[in-house]
Structure formats: C-alpha cells, structure tokens
Amino acid sequence: MQNIVILAGHVGATPEARTTQGGTKITHFSLATSRPKRDSDGKVIKDRDGYRVEDTEWHRITCFNGVGKTVEDYVTKGMKVMVRGRIHYTSWTDQDDIKRYGTEIIADEVTFLTRAKAASGDQGGNDSSVDDDEIPF
C-alpha cells in the first residue's frame, strides 16, 4: 500500500528554512487548498454577489535537502504550487505534559504552477519542477 498525497494550492507565507546540526536542510511552508461549499442537495453555495463560497484547508508542508533548498530560494507567498508527497503524523508531549498531535505533508516534489521568484545570481533556465532525486550535489 502507498501513502501518496497530491495537493495544488497557494503558498500562505514565505517558506522558513533551517539546517540541522547534521547538515540536513529542512524547509516548511503552509499551503491553502480550496473547494466549493455545497448544500445538502450537492449544489454549490453562492454568496449574495453570485460568487461561490469555498472551504479552505491549510496544510503544513515539509521539504528536505534539495527540494527544501529550491523551495527556500524560489517560492514566495501567494505562488501556486503542486506538492507530491506523503502524509506524516506526529505526536509529542509538550512542556505542560499534555499529549499533542500534528499532521504534515512530507514533499517529495514541488512543481511551480506560477512563475518562481528569481534567485540572486540566477542566469535563467530554471526547471519548474524539482524532484529530490534530480538535485545535483
């Protein structure tokens, strides 16, 4: 069985990156996905102005190493991206000894659906899709 997730949405904030003591690059960002809200008959609900009402969900995306570096360098708030990865569930005990739970998407690939920002010193020719297996080391 496979744990595969594909999400397409808007980046909620500038990605945050850090490097572990072991040298692993970890980059986090939030991704908003939306779908139309429906009534009990399955019809799309519209507001007074005739626009459809949407439900928005926020997802925490985590990228490692090459994918994380590329996301850090090129992704900005508001960009449309597609993420392919897997769901990861975590649990921990906080400082007040309360059990906490979290869910994140571990990204194997991030595809830019809108133009990426230019990195400093970039000479062009950017690939719009980054796969962890394709990153030169």
N, C-alpha and C positions, 0 to 999 in steps of 0.2 A: 504494500500500500504506500501511497505517496502523500506527502504533506506539501501541496503546491498552492500558492496564492498569486493571483494577478490582480493588481489594483491600478486604476488610472484616475488621477485627480490633480488637485492644485496643492503645491507646497505651501504650508501655513506660515513658515518663518525661515529665516536664514539658517541653514544647517549648522550644527555645532559639532566640532571635531576635537578629538583628543588622541593622544598616543599613550599606550600603556607602558609600564616600565620594561616590558619585554619587547617593545617596539611595534606592537600591533596598532594600526590606525583604526579608530572607531569613530564613525560619524552618525549622528542622529538627526532626523528631521520629522516634522509632522506632515501628514498628507490628508487632505479633505476629499472625501468621495460623497457624491450626492445621488439621490434617486427621487423620482416624483412620489409625492404622498398620494395615497389612494383612499377612496371611501369604501364602505362595506360592499359595494357592488363592483369594486375594481376600477372605477373611473378615477381619472386623475383630478385631484382637487385643484381649483384655481382661486386666486385671490380676487378682490373687487376689480382690479385693473385687467383681469384676464390672464395674468401670469400664473404658471403652475407653481404650486407650493412644493418645496423639496425638503426631504430629510437629509441632513448632513451628518456623516460619521467621521471621526478623526482617528487616524491610525499613527502609531509610533513606528517609524522605520529606522532600522539599524543597518549600517553598511560597514564592512570591514575592508582593510587594506586598500587594494587598487580601486575598487568601486567607491570606497569611502573617500579616498583622495580626490577622485574625479568629481564626486558629488560636492565635496568641500570647495573645489576650485571653480565649478561651473553652475551649480544650482543656486537659485535665489528664490526668495519669497514670491509666490504668485505663479511661478512656472508650472506648466502642465507636464507631468511625467507619468510614465508607466513603470510599475515596480513588479518584478517577478521574484518570488522568494518562498519563504515558509513561515508559518505561524510558530511562535515560540512563547511558551507560558513560563512564568517565573513566580516564585514565592520567596518571601523573606520575613524576618521578624524585625520590626522597627525598634527604635530606642525605648519605646514605651512597652515593649514586649507584646506588641499586637501583630498577629499574623497578617501580612499584606500579600496581594496577588497582582500580577501585571501580565499584559499581553503585548507583544511586539511582533513586527514583521522583520525577519532577517532577509535582507535583499541580496539576491544573487546577481541581479541585473537591474539597472535603472536606464530606461530609454527616455530621452528628451522628446516631448511632443511639441514644445515651443523652443525657440532659439535660446541656446545657452548663453550665459554671460561670457565675455572674453576674459581669459586668464591673462595675467601680466606676462608679457614676453611671448604671447601666443602668436604663431605665424599663420594661423588658419588651418584648414584641412581637418577640423575636428570630426570624429565619428560621433554620431548622435546616440549611439548605444554603447554601453560599457558592460562587459561581462568580466567577472573576476578572473576567468581563465585566459582572457585576452590581454591582460595588463602586462606590459614589459617590465622586467625587474632589473 
